[in-house]
Amino acid sequence: MAEVVSRCHRNLVVFWMTMAVELLLLLSVCPEITPPRRTNLGDATQQPRAVKLIKENEQVVIDNGLVRVTLSTPDGFVTGIQYNGVENVDDKYQYSLEDKDNKVHGWMVANPPVGFWMITPSDEFRVGGPIKQDLNSHTGPVNLNMFVSTHYAGIDMDLEYKQGEPWKKVFGPFLVYLNSARSPGNYSTLWGDAKRQMLEEVRSWPYNFVASPDFPPADQRGQVFGQLVVADGYVSNKPIFAKGAYVFDLMPQLAYRNLGNGDYKAATWQIAFQLQNVLHTGNYTLQLALASASYAKLQVRFNDPNAPEPEFETPGRIGFDNAIARHGIHGLYRFYSIQVPSNKLRKGSNTIYLTQSLSTTPFQGVMYDYIRFEEPGQ
């Protein structure tokens, strides 16, 4: 059987390693019956399954005793995934990318040395914007070019049309690129050649051969110039220029507790913190940002986990992006600014209880981006 290896961008080595570690930690936690997690702000109390990083001559192995992911060096290609001793455990979501990074992907075979690549020099026609995640390579091997989909977004980003409504949109152009090498020993050069061709297509965008009036040529396109600054008083008293700022997803997940026999129980995350004094000059504010939500309902309580009415509850069931089950690092972003009366707090020890209250299936949960608790007037 020919050895088939999926190829993605060389500069995604760090991304793949992050995804691999995230997968190892997730698979090591979800099957277990664990009590609600209690976390002190600024103090990581959790002790996840130990993850080993093994560096060998031509590969790096990430292993937690259950899942073993092998990456080639220095390119960072995923060359093997093993689960509980079973080789080549694989699925299409392990190759997902944000649209802005998905310019070339595909497959190659060692003997005969042939490559099959999908080159997309611009993501301007894809629905969802540059950070929308989507599929590229599919197990099989199958090569995809996703124009519109609800992956990592759900029906909130689905397209709907009224009966008889006129609608048109240009998809593409894109390039299906085939290449070959002279000998089996040179098959790794196919990836380098595909990247070279991708850069050539990017330099040629927008193409001048498209005859459709709905595809603006270069002389009908403009450019936007400006300066992006980030203002956050918690980090700096001065605006931060974009080149010096770093924005990332926190990604702690709150899903469910597996009770066995197909039964699940709502999960609660506890955040403990101290207040030297309680200010009664106004409401406190809990800033809560979600990176993902799937068929979830989030409830927030203060100092009483059994209070019949939560201080805050998301309006109905939220989210359909399924990012956790699809190995994603985010879905659709949601932000809530929650007003908290001062009489809900006390001097000394306090606890915030975050409960994902729906637990009928293993695919329900939320993924946090960040959580910040502010005093009145901030």
BALOBA-1460 file (C-alpha; in Angstrom, 3 decimals):
// residues 378
<rec num="1" residu="m" x="0.000" y="0.000" z="0.000"/>
<rec num="2" residu="a" x="1.366" y="3.402" z="-0.910"/>
<rec num="3" residu="e" x="2.323" y="5.565" z="2.003"/>
<rec num="4" residu="v" x="0.170" y="8.672" z="1.935"/>
<rec num="5" residu="v" x="1.031" y="11.659" z="4.091"/>
<rec num="6" residu="s" x="-1.018" y="14.841" z="4.452"/>
<rec num="7" residu="r" x="0.870" y="18.123" z="4.084"/>
<rec num="8" residu="c" x="0.011" y="21.528" z="5.499"/>
<rec num="9" residu="h" x="1.904" y="24.821" z="5.834"/>
<rec num="10" residu="r" x="5.413" y="24.609" z="7.182"/>
<rec num="11" residu="n" x="4.834" y="27.569" z="9.460"/>
<rec num="12" residu="l" x="2.076" y="25.688" z="11.294"/>
<rec num="13" residu="v" x="4.464" y="23.560" z="13.350"/>
<rec num="14" residu="v" x="3.587" y="25.390" z="16.558"/>
<rec num="15" residu="f" x="-0.121" y="25.204" z="15.763"/>
<rec num="16" residu="w" x="0.012" y="21.429" z="15.264"/>
<rec num="17" residu="m" x="1.991" y="20.899" z="18.455"/>
<rec num="18" residu="t" x="-0.533" y="23.013" z="20.376"/>
<rec num="19" residu="m" x="-3.413" y="21.067" z="18.873"/>
<rec num="20" residu="a" x="-1.724" y="17.781" z="19.681"/>
<rec num="21" residu="v" x="-1.185" y="18.697" z="23.332"/>
<rec num="22" residu="e" x="-4.771" y="20.003" z="23.548"/>
<rec num="23" residu="l" x="-6.029" y="16.687" z="22.135"/>
<rec num="24" residu="l" x="-3.940" y="14.699" z="24.604"/>
<rec num="25" residu="l" x="-5.218" y="16.686" z="27.564"/>
<rec num="26" residu="l" x="-8.836" y="16.549" z="26.394"/>
<rec num="27" residu="l" x="-8.832" y="12.800" z="25.845"/>
<rec num="28" residu="s" x="-7.177" y="12.231" z="29.195"/>
<rec num="29" residu="v" x="-9.851" y="14.192" z="31.087"/>
<rec num="30" residu="c" x="-13.196" y="13.570" z="29.357"/>
<rec num="31" residu="p" x="-13.581" y="9.814" z="30.047"/>
<rec num="32" residu="e" x="-13.093" y="10.217" z="33.786"/>
<rec num="33" residu="i" x="-15.671" y="10.953" z="36.468"/>
<rec num="34" residu="t" x="-14.237" y="14.021" z="38.189"/>
<rec num="35" residu="p" x="-15.613" y="16.404" z="40.824"/>
<rec num="36" residu="p" x="-16.277" y="20.053" z="39.931"/>
<rec num="37" residu="r" x="-13.018" y="21.882" z="39.317"/>
<rec num="38" residu="r" x="-11.952" y="24.577" z="41.754"/>
<rec num="39" residu="t" x="-9.398" y="27.105" z="40.558"/>
<rec num="40" residu="n" x="-7.839" y="30.006" z="42.431"/>
<rec num="41" residu="l" x="-7.252" y="33.050" z="40.253"/>
<rec num="42" residu="g" x="-3.611" y="33.049" z="39.176"/>
<rec num="43" residu="d" x="-3.045" y="29.565" z="40.555"/>
<rec num="44" residu="a" x="-3.197" y="26.432" z="38.396"/>
<rec num="45" residu="t" x="-4.292" y="23.642" z="40.751"/>
<rec num="46" residu="q" x="-5.071" y="21.012" z="38.147"/>
<rec num="47" residu="q" x="-2.696" y="18.096" z="37.616"/>
<rec num="48" residu="p" x="-3.418" y="16.755" z="34.103"/>
<rec num="49" residu="r" x="-2.046" y="13.525" z="32.737"/>
<rec num="50" residu="a" x="1.710" y="13.843" z="32.158"/>
<rec num="51" residu="v" x="2.617" y="14.641" z="28.558"/>
<rec num="52" residu="k" x="6.005" y="13.503" z="27.258"/>
<rec num="53" residu="l" x="7.839" y="15.327" z="24.483"/>
<rec num="54" residu="i" x="10.379" y="13.018" z="22.824"/>
<rec num="55" residu="k" x="12.802" y="14.470" z="20.277"/>
<rec num="56" residu="e" x="14.440" y="12.029" z="17.925"/>
<rec num="57" residu="n" x="16.677" y="12.503" z="14.876"/>
<rec num="58" residu="e" x="13.965" y="13.078" z="12.286"/>
<rec num="59" residu="q" x="10.781" y="13.382" z="14.328"/>
<rec num="60" residu="v" x="9.152" y="14.694" z="17.494"/>
<rec num="61" residu="v" x="6.769" y="12.465" z="19.466"/>
<rec num="62" residu="i" x="4.127" y="13.806" z="21.875"/>
<rec num="63" residu="d" x="2.792" y="11.053" z="24.124"/>
<rec num="64" residu="n" x="0.570" y="10.979" z="27.225"/>
<rec num="65" residu="g" x="0.235" y="7.212" z="27.467"/>
<rec num="66" residu="l" x="-3.090" y="7.211" z="25.638"/>
<rec num="67" residu="v" x="-2.549" y="9.305" z="22.515"/>
<rec num="68" residu="r" x="0.744" y="9.426" z="20.615"/>
<rec num="69" residu="v" x="1.281" y="12.074" z="17.896"/>
<rec num="70" residu="t" x="4.367" y="12.003" z="15.651"/>
<rec num="71" residu="l" x="5.588" y="15.054" z="13.723"/>
<rec num="72" residu="s" x="8.492" y="15.224" z="11.283"/>
<rec num="73" residu="t" x="11.325" y="17.684" z="11.856"/>
<rec num="74" residu="p" x="12.060" y="20.353" z="10.868"/>
<rec num="75" residu="d" x="8.900" y="20.672" z="8.722"/>
<rec num="76" residu="g" x="6.369" y="19.669" z="11.380"/>
<rec num="77" residu="f" x="4.314" y="17.311" z="9.201"/>
<rec num="78" residu="v" x="1.909" y="15.052" z="11.105"/>
<rec num="79" residu="t" x="3.162" y="11.588" z="10.123"/>
<rec num="80" residu="g" x="1.370" y="9.404" z="12.650"/>
<rec num="81" residu="i" x="-1.408" y="9.389" z="15.227"/>
<rec num="82" residu="q" x="-1.844" y="6.483" z="17.624"/>
<rec num="83" residu="y" x="-4.667" y="6.009" z="20.107"/>
<rec num="84" residu="n" x="-4.440" y="3.346" z="22.802"/>
<rec num="85" residu="g" x="-1.970" y="1.379" z="20.690"/>
<rec num="86" residu="v" x="-4.000" y="1.599" z="17.470"/>
<rec num="87" residu="e" x="-2.038" y="3.156" z="14.575"/>
<rec num="88" residu="n" x="-3.200" y="5.890" z="12.215"/>
<rec num="89" residu="v" x="-6.182" y="7.134" z="14.164"/>
<rec num="90" residu="d" x="-7.277" y="10.026" z="12.025"/>
<rec num="91" residu="d" x="-10.197" y="12.263" z="11.113"/>
<rec num="92" residu="k" x="-10.825" y="15.238" z="8.863"/>
<rec num="93" residu="y" x="-11.006" y="17.777" z="11.716"/>
<rec num="94" residu="q" x="-7.354" y="17.261" z="12.611"/>
<rec num="95" residu="y" x="-6.428" y="19.087" z="9.399"/>
<rec num="96" residu="s" x="-8.652" y="22.140" z="9.917"/>
<rec num="97" residu="l" x="-7.212" y="25.625" z="9.467"/>
<rec num="98" residu="e" x="-8.314" y="29.213" z="9.759"/>
<rec num="99" residu="d" x="-9.182" y="30.541" z="6.308"/>
<rec num="100" residu="k" x="-6.387" y="33.130" z="6.376"/>
<rec num="101" residu="d" x="-3.805" y="30.321" z="6.660"/>
<rec num="102" residu="n" x="-5.411" y="27.923" z="4.212"/>
<rec num="103" residu="k" x="-3.557" y="28.792" z="0.998"/>
<rec num="104" residu="v" x="-2.098" y="25.410" z="0.054"/>
<rec num="105" residu="h" x="-2.864" y="21.913" z="1.268"/>
<rec num="106" residu="g" x="-3.066" y="18.463" z="-0.203"/>
<rec num="107" residu="w" x="-1.625" y="14.999" z="-0.380"/>
<rec num="108" residu="m" x="1.407" y="13.259" z="-1.801"/>
<rec num="109" residu="v" x="2.353" y="9.646" z="-2.376"/>
<rec num="110" residu="a" x="5.918" y="8.318" z="-2.096"/>
<rec num="111" residu="n" x="5.870" y="5.717" z="-4.875"/>
<rec num="112" residu="p" x="5.297" y="6.928" z="-7.516"/>
<rec num="113" residu="p" x="6.196" y="10.407" z="-6.169"/>
<rec num="114" residu="v" x="3.112" y="12.450" z="-7.072"/>
<rec num="115" residu="g" x="1.506" y="15.418" z="-5.300"/>
<rec num="116" residu="f" x="-2.088" y="16.662" z="-5.476"/>
<rec num="117" residu="w" x="-2.553" y="20.193" z="-4.073"/>
<rec num="118" residu="m" x="-5.319" y="22.736" z="-3.615"/>
<rec num="119" residu="i" x="-3.995" y="26.301" z="-3.926"/>
<rec num="120" residu="t" x="-6.249" y="29.201" z="-2.882"/>
<rec num="121" residu="p" x="-4.340" y="32.508" z="-3.154"/>
<rec num="122" residu="s" x="-7.046" y="34.594" z="-1.467"/>
<rec num="123" residu="d" x="-9.774" y="33.873" z="1.069"/>
<rec num="124" residu="e" x="-11.838" y="36.936" z="0.118"/>
<rec num="125" residu="f" x="-14.709" y="34.821" z="-1.233"/>
<rec num="126" residu="r" x="-14.991" y="32.444" z="1.703"/>
<rec num="127" residu="v" x="-17.873" y="33.051" z="4.070"/>
<rec num="128" residu="g" x="-16.979" y="33.830" z="7.681"/>
<rec num="129" residu="g" x="-13.893" y="36.021" z="7.469"/>
<rec num="130" residu="p" x="-10.180" y="35.293" z="7.893"/>
<rec num="131" residu="i" x="-10.361" y="33.488" z="11.259"/>
<rec num="132" residu="k" x="-13.241" y="31.193" z="10.291"/>
<rec num="133" residu="q" x="-11.982" y="27.615" z="10.637"/>
<rec num="134" residu="d" x="-12.784" y="25.018" z="8.037"/>
<rec num="135" residu="l" x="-11.733" y="21.730" z="6.503"/>
<rec num="136" residu="n" x="-9.016" y="21.194" z="3.908"/>
<rec num="137" residu="s" x="-7.616" y="17.693" z="3.578"/>
<rec num="138" residu="h" x="-9.982" y="14.841" z="4.357"/>
<rec num="139" residu="t" x="-9.184" y="11.269" z="5.310"/>
<rec num="140" residu="g" x="-9.396" y="9.028" z="2.299"/>
<rec num="141" residu="p" x="-7.379" y="10.839" z="0.862"/>
<rec num="142" residu="v" x="-9.743" y="13.599" z="-0.235"/>
<rec num="143" residu="n" x="-8.853" y="17.207" z="-1.082"/>
<rec num="144" residu="l" x="-11.410" y="19.894" z="-0.224"/>
<rec num="145" residu="n" x="-11.931" y="23.575" z="-0.941"/>
<rec num="146" residu="m" x="-14.652" y="24.864" z="1.349"/>
<rec num="147" residu="f" x="-16.451" y="28.010" z="0.168"/>
<rec num="148" residu="v" x="-19.418" y="28.023" z="2.572"/>
<rec num="149" residu="s" x="-19.953" y="25.777" z="5.574"/>
<rec num="150" residu="t" x="-21.270" y="25.742" z="9.133"/>
<rec num="151" residu="h" x="-18.176" y="23.982" z="10.515"/>
<rec num="152" residu="y" x="-16.939" y="25.674" z="13.712"/>
<rec num="153" residu="a" x="-19.832" y="28.143" z="13.429"/>
<rec num="154" residu="g" x="-23.184" y="26.366" z="13.254"/>
<rec num="155" residu="i" x="-26.443" y="27.659" z="11.866"/>
<rec num="156" residu="d" x="-25.611" y="31.184" z="13.100"/>
<rec num="157" residu="m" x="-23.451" y="31.524" z="9.974"/>
<rec num="158" residu="d" x="-25.648" y="29.573" z="7.583"/>
<rec num="159" residu="l" x="-26.884" y="31.225" z="4.389"/>
<rec num="160" residu="e" x="-30.632" y="31.485" z="3.941"/>
<rec num="161" residu="y" x="-32.533" y="32.667" z="0.881"/>
<rec num="162" residu="k" x="-36.156" y="33.562" z="0.411"/>
<rec num="163" residu="q" x="-38.041" y="31.842" z="-2.359"/>
<rec num="164" residu="g" x="-37.369" y="33.711" z="-5.576"/>
<rec num="165" residu="e" x="-34.670" y="35.888" z="-4.005"/>
<rec num="166" residu="p" x="-31.923" y="36.753" z="-6.551"/>
<rec num="167" residu="w" x="-28.428" y="36.027" z="-5.300"/>
<rec num="168" residu="k" x="-25.020" y="35.530" z="-6.859"/>
<rec num="169" residu="k" x="-21.454" y="35.289" z="-5.664"/>
<rec num="170" residu="v" x="-18.069" y="34.545" z="-7.203"/>
<rec num="171" residu="f" x="-16.226" y="31.590" z="-5.665"/>
<rec num="172" residu="g" x="-12.547" y="31.432" z="-6.535"/>
<rec num="173" residu="p" x="-10.628" y="31.245" z="-8.711"/>
<rec num="174" residu="f" x="-8.429" y="28.569" z="-7.178"/>
<rec num="175" residu="l" x="-5.838" y="26.190" z="-8.594"/>
<rec num="176" residu="v" x="-5.698" y="22.393" z="-8.487"/>
<rec num="177" residu="y" x="-1.956" y="21.749" z="-8.792"/>
<rec num="178" residu="l" x="-0.343" y="18.403" z="-9.648"/>
<rec num="179" residu="n" x="3.391" y="17.752" z="-9.491"/>
<rec num="180" residu="s" x="5.806" y="14.824" z="-9.521"/>
<rec num="181" residu="a" x="9.419" y="13.966" z="-8.704"/>
<rec num="182" residu="r" x="11.952" y="11.940" z="-10.690"/>
<rec num="183" residu="s" x="12.560" y="9.297" z="-8.029"/>
<rec num="184" residu="p" x="10.766" y="8.033" z="-4.892"/>
<rec num="185" residu="g" x="13.600" y="9.333" z="-2.748"/>
<rec num="186" residu="n" x="12.788" y="12.895" z="-3.792"/>
<rec num="187" residu="y" x="9.088" y="12.881" z="-2.968"/>
<rec num="188" residu="s" x="9.579" y="15.385" z="-0.106"/>
<rec num="189" residu="t" x="10.467" y="18.040" z="-2.714"/>
<rec num="190" residu="l" x="6.847" y="18.008" z="-3.868"/>
<rec num="191" residu="w" x="5.765" y="20.027" z="-0.825"/>
<rec num="192" residu="g" x="8.409" y="22.683" z="-1.436"/>
<rec num="193" residu="d" x="7.338" y="22.956" z="-5.058"/>
<rec num="194" residu="a" x="3.674" y="23.311" z="-4.041"/>
<rec num="195" residu="k" x="4.567" y="26.168" z="-1.660"/>
<rec num="196" residu="r" x="6.581" y="27.867" z="-4.410"/>
<rec num="197" residu="q" x="3.585" y="27.667" z="-6.744"/>
<rec num="198" residu="m" x="1.304" y="29.017" z="-4.019"/>
<rec num="199" residu="l" x="3.487" y="32.109" z="-3.574"/>
<rec num="200" residu="e" x="3.410" y="32.681" z="-7.321"/>
<rec num="201" residu="e" x="-0.401" y="32.550" z="-7.317"/>
<rec num="202" residu="v" x="-0.591" y="34.964" z="-4.364"/>
<rec num="203" residu="r" x="1.590" y="37.469" z="-6.251"/>
<rec num="204" residu="s" x="-0.735" y="37.145" z="-9.261"/>
<rec num="205" residu="w" x="-3.906" y="37.948" z="-7.296"/>
<rec num="206" residu="p" x="-6.318" y="39.293" z="-8.380"/>
<rec num="207" residu="y" x="-6.140" y="37.331" z="-11.623"/>
<rec num="208" residu="n" x="-6.508" y="39.289" z="-14.862"/>
<rec num="209" residu="f" x="-8.082" y="36.470" z="-16.874"/>
<rec num="210" residu="v" x="-11.444" y="36.366" z="-15.077"/>
<rec num="211" residu="a" x="-14.123" y="37.626" z="-17.463"/>
<rec num="212" residu="s" x="-16.988" y="37.796" z="-14.961"/>
<rec num="213" residu="p" x="-18.183" y="41.361" z="-14.213"/>
<rec num="214" residu="d" x="-18.715" y="40.232" z="-10.616"/>
<rec num="215" residu="f" x="-14.961" y="39.740" z="-10.110"/>
<rec num="216" residu="p" x="-13.321" y="43.201" z="-9.757"/>
<rec num="217" residu="p" x="-9.957" y="43.418" z="-11.567"/>
<rec num="218" residu="a" x="-6.920" y="45.036" z="-9.961"/>
<rec num="219" residu="d" x="-7.612" y="48.514" z="-11.380"/>
<rec num="220" residu="q" x="-11.063" y="48.506" z="-9.752"/>
<rec num="221" residu="r" x="-9.836" y="47.611" z="-6.286"/>
<rec num="222" residu="g" x="-8.625" y="49.950" z="-3.584"/>
<rec num="223" residu="q" x="-6.419" y="49.667" z="-0.531"/>
<rec num="224" residu="v" x="-7.048" y="50.532" z="3.104"/>
<rec num="225" residu="f" x="-4.324" y="52.064" z="5.246"/>
<rec num="226" residu="g" x="-4.443" y="52.847" z="8.926"/>
<rec num="227" residu="q" x="-3.073" y="52.188" z="12.370"/>
<rec num="228" residu="l" x="-4.496" y="49.645" z="14.800"/>
<rec num="229" residu="v" x="-3.955" y="50.168" z="18.521"/>
<rec num="230" residu="v" x="-5.247" y="48.218" z="21.501"/>
<rec num="231" residu="a" x="-6.336" y="50.114" z="24.625"/>
<rec num="232" residu="d" x="-6.433" y="48.031" z="27.792"/>
<rec num="233" residu="g" x="-5.798" y="49.737" z="31.105"/>
<rec num="234" residu="y" x="-5.114" y="46.418" z="32.771"/>
<rec num="235" residu="v" x="-2.044" y="45.937" z="30.584"/>
<rec num="236" residu="s" x="-0.743" y="49.446" z="29.882"/>
<rec num="237" residu="n" x="-1.683" y="53.065" z="30.480"/>
<rec num="238" residu="k" x="-0.780" y="53.822" z="26.869"/>
<rec num="239" residu="p" x="-2.289" y="52.437" z="23.657"/>
<rec num="240" residu="i" x="-0.516" y="49.289" z="22.448"/>
<rec num="241" residu="f" x="0.407" y="49.138" z="18.783"/>
<rec num="242" residu="a" x="-0.842" y="46.023" z="17.056"/>
<rec num="243" residu="k" x="2.670" y="44.807" z="16.262"/>
<rec num="244" residu="g" x="3.431" y="44.763" z="19.989"/>
<rec num="245" residu="a" x="0.151" y="43.215" z="21.106"/>
<rec num="246" residu="y" x="-0.633" y="39.529" z="21.343"/>
<rec num="247" residu="v" x="-4.167" y="38.213" z="21.454"/>
<rec num="248" residu="f" x="-4.767" y="34.534" z="22.251"/>
<rec num="249" residu="d" x="-7.528" y="32.137" z="23.341"/>
<rec num="250" residu="l" x="-7.424" y="30.884" z="26.930"/>
<rec num="251" residu="m" x="-9.316" y="27.709" z="25.911"/>
<rec num="252" residu="p" x="-10.267" y="26.078" z="29.227"/>
<rec num="253" residu="q" x="-13.247" y="23.895" z="28.431"/>
<rec num="254" residu="l" x="-16.401" y="23.272" z="30.449"/>
<rec num="255" residu="a" x="-18.303" y="20.366" z="28.986"/>
<rec num="256" residu="y" x="-19.814" y="17.578" z="31.093"/>
<rec num="257" residu="r" x="-19.072" y="14.839" z="33.604"/>
<rec num="258" residu="n" x="-19.189" y="11.328" z="32.176"/>
<rec num="259" residu="l" x="-21.073" y="9.078" z="34.599"/>
<rec num="260" residu="g" x="-20.761" y="5.984" z="32.414"/>
<rec num="261" residu="n" x="-23.465" y="3.972" z="30.641"/>
<rec num="262" residu="g" x="-24.163" y="6.897" z="28.330"/>
<rec num="263" residu="d" x="-25.201" y="9.215" z="31.183"/>
<rec num="264" residu="y" x="-23.800" y="12.706" z="31.691"/>
<rec num="265" residu="k" x="-24.037" y="15.324" z="34.401"/>
<rec num="266" residu="a" x="-23.768" y="19.111" z="34.313"/>
<rec num="267" residu="a" x="-20.299" y="20.399" z="35.150"/>
<rec num="268" residu="t" x="-19.395" y="23.356" z="37.373"/>
<rec num="269" residu="w" x="-16.153" y="25.330" z="37.406"/>
<rec num="270" residu="q" x="-15.393" y="27.154" z="40.654"/>
<rec num="271" residu="i" x="-13.245" y="30.298" z="40.750"/>
<rec num="272" residu="a" x="-12.112" y="31.301" z="44.230"/>
<rec num="273" residu="f" x="-10.899" y="34.823" z="44.971"/>
<rec num="274" residu="q" x="-10.366" y="37.199" z="47.887"/>
<rec num="275" residu="l" x="-11.844" y="40.647" z="48.539"/>
<rec num="276" residu="q" x="-10.248" y="42.851" z="51.175"/>
<rec num="277" residu="n" x="-13.345" y="45.042" z="51.186"/>
<rec num="278" residu="v" x="-16.679" y="45.089" z="49.367"/>
<rec num="279" residu="l" x="-17.452" y="48.382" z="47.642"/>
<rec num="280" residu="h" x="-21.098" y="49.457" z="47.809"/>
<rec num="281" residu="t" x="-20.778" y="52.384" z="45.400"/>
<rec num="282" residu="g" x="-22.228" y="50.423" z="42.484"/>
<rec num="283" residu="n" x="-22.353" y="47.048" z="40.791"/>
<rec num="284" residu="y" x="-19.349" y="44.834" z="40.158"/>
<rec num="285" residu="t" x="-18.945" y="43.557" z="36.600"/>
<rec num="286" residu="l" x="-18.032" y="40.084" z="35.405"/>
<rec num="287" residu="q" x="-16.657" y="40.246" z="31.856"/>
<rec num="288" residu="l" x="-17.134" y="36.813" z="30.347"/>
<rec num="289" residu="a" x="-15.999" y="35.925" z="26.833"/>
<rec num="290" residu="l" x="-16.662" y="32.565" z="25.210"/>
<rec num="291" residu="a" x="-14.514" y="31.251" z="22.375"/>
<rec num="292" residu="s" x="-17.004" y="28.494" z="21.590"/>
<rec num="293" residu="a" x="-20.410" y="27.155" z="22.582"/>
<rec num="294" residu="s" x="-22.209" y="24.014" z="21.491"/>
<rec num="295" residu="y" x="-25.831" y="23.345" z="22.513"/>
<rec num="296" residu="a" x="-25.001" y="24.871" z="25.894"/>
<rec num="297" residu="k" x="-26.590" y="26.913" z="28.666"/>
<rec num="298" residu="l" x="-24.219" y="28.735" z="30.992"/>
<rec num="299" residu="q" x="-25.283" y="29.787" z="34.479"/>
<rec num="300" residu="v" x="-23.342" y="32.089" z="36.831"/>
<rec num="301" residu="r" x="-23.782" y="32.119" z="40.608"/>
<rec num="302" residu="f" x="-21.889" y="33.867" z="43.397"/>
<rec num="303" residu="n" x="-21.091" y="32.203" z="46.741"/>
<rec num="304" residu="d" x="-24.111" y="29.885" z="46.621"/>
<rec num="305" residu="p" x="-23.903" y="26.996" z="44.144"/>
<rec num="306" residu="n" x="-27.454" y="25.900" z="45.031"/>
<rec num="307" residu="a" x="-29.173" y="29.266" z="44.577"/>
<rec num="308" residu="p" x="-32.501" y="28.542" z="42.795"/>
<rec num="309" residu="e" x="-31.979" y="31.455" z="40.396"/>
<rec num="310" residu="p" x="-28.562" y="32.147" z="38.867"/>
<rec num="311" residu="e" x="-27.222" y="35.687" z="38.818"/>
<rec num="312" residu="f" x="-26.891" y="35.277" z="35.053"/>
<rec num="313" residu="e" x="-28.004" y="32.706" z="32.496"/>
<rec num="314" residu="t" x="-27.407" y="32.701" z="28.774"/>
<rec num="315" residu="p" x="-30.631" y="33.270" z="26.825"/>
<rec num="316" residu="g" x="-31.772" y="29.754" z="25.988"/>
<rec num="317" residu="r" x="-29.472" y="27.213" z="24.391"/>
<rec num="318" residu="i" x="-26.486" y="28.872" z="22.733"/>
<rec num="319" residu="g" x="-24.031" y="27.785" z="20.092"/>
<rec num="320" residu="f" x="-23.893" y="25.212" z="17.341"/>
<rec num="321" residu="d" x="-20.199" y="25.395" z="16.367"/>
<rec num="322" residu="n" x="-19.159" y="22.037" z="17.913"/>
<rec num="323" residu="a" x="-15.555" y="23.257" z="18.087"/>
<rec num="324" residu="i" x="-14.574" y="21.050" z="21.039"/>
<rec num="325" residu="a" x="-15.592" y="17.817" z="19.324"/>
<rec num="326" residu="r" x="-13.881" y="19.002" z="16.115"/>
<rec num="327" residu="h" x="-10.520" y="19.663" z="17.839"/>
<rec num="328" residu="g" x="-10.970" y="23.402" z="17.250"/>
<rec num="329" residu="i" x="-9.410" y="26.190" z="19.279"/>
<rec num="330" residu="h" x="-12.432" y="28.467" z="18.811"/>
<rec num="331" residu="g" x="-15.867" y="28.707" z="17.254"/>
<rec num="332" residu="l" x="-18.056" y="31.811" z="17.219"/>
<rec num="333" residu="y" x="-17.094" y="34.490" z="19.753"/>
<rec num="334" residu="r" x="-19.604" y="35.534" z="22.403"/>
<rec num="335" residu="f" x="-19.225" y="38.240" z="25.025"/>
<rec num="336" residu="y" x="-21.309" y="38.916" z="28.133"/>
<rec num="337" residu="s" x="-20.978" y="41.841" z="30.528"/>
<rec num="338" residu="i" x="-22.702" y="40.717" z="33.739"/>
<rec num="339" residu="q" x="-23.718" y="43.185" z="36.440"/>
<rec num="340" residu="v" x="-23.227" y="41.804" z="39.956"/>
<rec num="341" residu="p" x="-24.831" y="43.627" z="42.953"/>
<rec num="342" residu="s" x="-22.401" y="44.172" z="45.796"/>
<rec num="343" residu="n" x="-24.705" y="42.335" z="48.235"/>
<rec num="344" residu="k" x="-23.820" y="39.100" z="46.413"/>
<rec num="345" residu="l" x="-20.229" y="39.447" z="47.648"/>
<rec num="346" residu="r" x="-18.560" y="39.384" z="51.030"/>
<rec num="347" residu="k" x="-15.309" y="40.433" z="52.628"/>
<rec num="348" residu="g" x="-12.731" y="37.667" z="52.463"/>
<rec num="349" residu="s" x="-13.280" y="34.462" z="50.487"/>
<rec num="350" residu="n" x="-15.662" y="34.456" z="47.516"/>
<rec num="351" residu="t" x="-16.447" y="31.902" z="44.834"/>
<rec num="352" residu="i" x="-17.860" y="32.236" z="41.322"/>
<rec num="353" residu="y" x="-19.729" y="29.139" z="40.121"/>
<rec num="354" residu="l" x="-19.893" y="28.654" z="36.350"/>
<rec num="355" residu="t" x="-22.245" y="25.817" z="35.398"/>
<rec num="356" residu="q" x="-22.818" y="24.356" z="31.940"/>
<rec num="357" residu="s" x="-26.253" y="23.047" z="32.817"/>
<rec num="358" residu="l" x="-27.169" y="21.024" z="29.706"/>
<rec num="359" residu="s" x="-25.801" y="17.493" z="29.617"/>
<rec num="360" residu="t" x="-27.941" y="15.265" z="27.409"/>
<rec num="361" residu="t" x="-25.160" y="14.487" z="24.895"/>
<rec num="362" residu="p" x="-21.331" y="14.415" z="24.994"/>
<rec num="363" residu="f" x="-21.167" y="17.267" z="22.456"/>
<rec num="364" residu="q" x="-22.469" y="20.026" z="24.721"/>
<rec num="365" residu="g" x="-20.040" y="22.502" z="26.243"/>
<rec num="366" residu="v" x="-18.401" y="25.915" z="26.184"/>
<rec num="367" residu="m" x="-14.838" y="27.102" z="25.654"/>
<rec num="368" residu="y" x="-13.733" y="30.230" z="27.526"/>
<rec num="369" residu="d" x="-11.695" y="33.016" z="25.984"/>
<rec num="370" residu="y" x="-11.195" y="35.151" z="29.068"/>
<rec num="371" residu="i" x="-12.859" y="36.020" z="32.373"/>
<rec num="372" residu="r" x="-12.339" y="39.301" z="34.243"/>
<rec num="373" residu="f" x="-13.990" y="40.609" z="37.418"/>
<rec num="374" residu="e" x="-14.087" y="44.382" z="37.817"/>
<rec num="375" residu="e" x="-14.819" y="46.665" z="40.754"/>
<rec num="376" residu="p" x="-17.416" y="49.466" z="40.484"/>
<rec num="377" residu="g" x="-16.211" y="52.396" z="38.377"/>
<rec num="378" residu="q" x="-13.675" y="50.397" z="36.359"/>
